[in-house]
Amino acid sequence: MDAPSPAGKSATTAITNYIVCLAREGGAKHICFLLALRTETHVLPKTFKDVAKLLADSKKRWLESCLEELKSLKDRDVYEIVNLPKGRKGVKNH
């Protein structure tokens, strides 16, 4: 099914037809497709360690979103970075 789609068909129709063909034929391509869907659509990272396990494109989008959120918090003066008082230890975040 690597042949180009017929003229006049939308990209969505071509993709839908490819997915139907994969489902009908089964095999390794179908399994890889389903695994890719599972990886990309159902994993919701809760930590940076989880983000590191994502595929490169998803990881990039998550990191960009995190930086955007931090910038937004800083721009709105939501927090202030200060030095710890003498004799105090920072709380570890695992």
HELIX and SHEET records of a PDB file:
HELIX    1   1 ALA A   11  GLU A   25  1                                  15    
HELIX    2   2 GLY A   27  HIS A   42  1                                  16    
HELIX    3   3 PHE A   48  ALA A   52  1                                   5    
HELIX    4   4 ALA A   56  ASP A   75  1                                  20    
END                                                                             
